[in-house]
Amino acid sequence: MWNIAGQFGSSQRPGTPREKRGETPMAVKATKFDHVAITVSDTQKSLDFYVGKLGLRQVEQHALEGDKVDEANGLQGARAQSTRLIAPESTDVLIDLLEYWDHEQQNHVTHHGSVGSCHFALVVDDLPAAVEELQNDGVEFISGPVNFELTEGSVSVCFCYDPDGNLVELMEEYVQYPGADD
């Protein structure tokens, strides 16, 4: 881990609150969610899935390369293409599809319970119909829709894989969280 002085290492022990060590509380406060980045093997296949099948919209595409990209990513000679997507009704959160060129790719399939695995959720209007349509298009699902009762209502969810094996949660909301629109 790089510290603020640009040196490798950390003076903090993991899991030890700063206050217990007599240090001032952290001033860092995340204020907004901006994007999720997914490394893909083939941008066009991913666009066919995310835009063609799930209805997201492409808003930008650009090359990433040079010394600053190398420094930010910790790679040497990194060359990539970034394709930014948005959901039509949620334009403040982006999905970046990153296809690296001239860099050895390590492919893996993500499974729930695996350390480092992650997923993101996309809201659909009719989950059973979406699942049926996507299955007919050859999309692999972990399960069909599962309903969860929550304090403020309920939600129906299921998980599928994108073309590179990344987990994508599809959900149909039946709940509005208090303060969500504030």
C-alpha positions as CSV (number, residue, x, y, z in Angstrom):
1,M,0.0,0.0,0.0
2,W,1.4,3.4,-0.9
3,N,1.2,6.1,1.7
4,I,0.7,9.8,1.3
5,A,4.5,10.4,1.1
6,G,4.7,8.0,-1.9
7,Q,6.4,5.3,0.1
8,F,5.3,1.7,0.3
9,G,4.0,0.6,3.6
10,S,1.6,1.8,6.2
11,S,2.0,3.0,9.8
12,Q,-1.5,1.8,10.6
13,R,-2.2,-1.7,11.7
14,P,-5.3,-3.1,9.9
15,G,-8.4,-3.1,12.0
16,T,-7.0,-0.7,14.7
17,P,-9.1,2.4,15.1
18,R,-7.1,5.6,14.9
19,E,-8.7,7.0,18.0
20,K,-7.4,4.1,20.1
21,R,-3.9,5.1,19.1
22,G,-4.5,8.7,20.1
23,E,-4.7,9.9,16.5
24,T,-7.2,12.3,15.1
25,P,-10.2,10.8,13.2
26,M,-9.8,10.5,9.5
27,A,-10.8,13.6,7.5
28,V,-11.6,11.5,4.4
29,K,-15.3,11.2,3.7
30,A,-16.5,9.8,0.5
31,T,-19.2,12.1,-0.8
32,K,-20.4,10.6,-4.0
33,F,-20.4,7.3,-6.0
34,D,-18.9,7.9,-9.4
35,H,-18.3,4.7,-11.3
36,V,-17.6,1.0,-11.4
37,A,-14.8,-0.3,-13.7
38,I,-14.8,-3.7,-15.2
39,T,-11.9,-5.2,-17.1
40,V,-13.2,-7.0,-20.2
41,S,-11.6,-9.1,-22.9
42,D,-13.5,-7.7,-25.8
43,T,-15.3,-4.4,-25.7
44,Q,-17.7,-5.2,-28.5
45,K,-18.9,-8.4,-26.8
46,S,-19.4,-6.4,-23.6
47,L,-21.3,-3.7,-25.5
48,D,-23.5,-6.3,-27.0
49,F,-24.4,-7.5,-23.5
50,Y,-24.6,-4.2,-21.5
51,V,-26.1,-2.0,-24.3
52,G,-27.7,-4.5,-26.6
53,K,-29.2,-6.9,-23.9
54,L,-29.5,-4.7,-20.8
55,G,-30.3,-1.3,-22.3
56,L,-27.5,0.8,-20.9
57,R,-26.2,3.7,-23.1
58,Q,-22.7,4.3,-24.2
59,V,-21.7,7.9,-23.5
60,E,-17.9,8.0,-24.0
61,Q,-15.0,6.0,-25.4
62,H,-11.3,6.9,-25.2
63,A,-7.8,5.5,-25.1
64,L,-5.8,5.3,-21.9
65,E,-2.0,5.2,-22.3
66,G,1.1,7.1,-21.2
67,D,3.2,7.7,-18.1
68,K,0.2,9.0,-16.0
69,V,-1.9,5.9,-16.8
70,D,1.1,3.7,-15.9
71,E,1.6,5.5,-12.6
72,A,-2.1,5.5,-11.7
73,N,-2.5,1.8,-12.5
74,G,0.8,0.4,-11.3
75,L,1.5,-1.1,-14.8
76,Q,4.3,-0.5,-17.2
77,G,3.3,0.3,-20.8
78,A,-0.4,0.0,-20.1
79,R,-2.6,0.7,-23.1
80,A,-6.3,0.4,-22.7
81,Q,-9.7,1.6,-24.1
82,S,-12.3,2.9,-21.7
83,T,-15.9,2.8,-22.7
84,R,-18.3,4.5,-20.3
85,L,-21.9,3.4,-19.9
86,I,-24.9,4.8,-18.0
87,A,-28.3,3.5,-17.2
88,P,-31.0,5.8,-18.7
89,E,-32.7,6.6,-15.4
90,S,-29.5,6.8,-13.3
91,T,-27.1,9.0,-15.1
92,D,-24.9,9.9,-12.1
93,V,-23.3,6.4,-11.8
94,L,-21.1,5.2,-14.7
95,I,-19.8,1.7,-15.7
96,D,-16.4,1.8,-17.3
97,L,-15.6,-1.1,-19.5
98,L,-11.7,-1.4,-19.7
99,E,-10.1,-3.4,-22.4
100,Y,-6.3,-3.6,-21.9
101,W,-4.1,-4.0,-25.0
102,D,-0.6,-5.4,-25.0
103,H,-1.0,-6.6,-21.4
104,E,-1.2,-10.2,-20.3
105,Q,-4.8,-10.9,-19.2
106,Q,-5.6,-13.2,-16.3
107,N,-9.1,-14.5,-16.9
108,H,-11.3,-15.9,-14.1
109,V,-14.9,-16.5,-13.3
110,T,-16.2,-14.7,-10.3
111,H,-18.1,-16.7,-7.6
112,H,-20.0,-15.4,-4.6
113,G,-18.0,-16.0,-1.5
114,S,-14.6,-15.7,-3.2
115,V,-12.4,-13.0,-1.6
116,G,-12.2,-10.1,-4.0
117,S,-15.3,-10.9,-5.9
118,C,-17.8,-8.1,-6.4
119,H,-20.9,-7.4,-8.3
120,F,-23.1,-4.4,-9.1
121,A,-26.9,-4.3,-9.4
122,L,-29.0,-3.0,-12.3
123,V,-32.7,-2.3,-11.7
124,V,-35.2,-3.6,-14.3
125,D,-39.0,-3.1,-14.5
126,D,-40.0,-6.7,-14.9
127,L,-37.5,-9.2,-13.5
128,P,-39.2,-12.4,-14.6
129,A,-39.6,-11.1,-18.2
130,A,-36.0,-9.9,-18.2
131,V,-34.7,-13.2,-17.0
132,E,-36.7,-15.1,-19.7
133,E,-35.5,-12.8,-22.5
134,L,-31.9,-12.9,-21.4
135,Q,-31.9,-16.7,-21.0
136,N,-33.4,-17.0,-24.5
137,D,-30.4,-14.9,-25.6
138,G,-28.0,-17.3,-24.0
139,V,-27.1,-15.4,-20.8
140,E,-26.1,-17.7,-17.9
141,F,-27.9,-17.2,-14.6
142,I,-27.1,-18.5,-11.2
143,S,-30.7,-18.6,-10.2
144,G,-34.1,-17.3,-11.1
145,P,-35.7,-14.4,-9.3
146,V,-35.6,-14.6,-5.5
147,N,-37.8,-12.4,-3.3
148,F,-36.6,-10.7,-0.1
149,E,-38.8,-9.0,2.4
150,L,-37.2,-5.9,3.8
151,T,-38.3,-3.4,6.5
152,E,-39.6,-1.0,3.9
153,G,-41.0,-3.4,1.4
154,S,-39.5,-6.1,-0.7
155,V,-37.1,-6.7,-3.6
156,S,-36.6,-9.5,-6.1
157,V,-33.1,-10.3,-7.3
158,C,-31.1,-12.7,-9.4
159,F,-27.5,-13.0,-10.7
160,C,-26.1,-13.6,-14.1
161,Y,-22.7,-13.5,-15.7
162,D,-21.5,-11.1,-18.3
163,P,-19.5,-12.4,-21.3
164,D,-16.3,-12.3,-19.2
165,G,-17.8,-14.1,-16.1
166,N,-18.4,-10.9,-14.0
167,L,-21.4,-11.2,-11.7
168,V,-24.2,-8.8,-12.5
169,E,-27.2,-8.6,-10.2
170,L,-30.6,-7.8,-11.7
171,M,-33.2,-6.5,-9.4
172,E,-36.8,-5.3,-9.3
173,E,-37.5,-2.9,-6.6
174,Y,-40.7,-2.7,-4.6
175,V,-39.4,-0.3,-2.0
176,Q,-38.4,3.3,-1.6
177,Y,-35.9,3.9,1.1
178,P,-36.6,7.0,3.3
179,G,-34.3,9.8,2.4
180,A,-33.2,8.2,-0.9
181,D,-34.4,11.2,-2.9
182,D,-33.0,13.8,-0.5
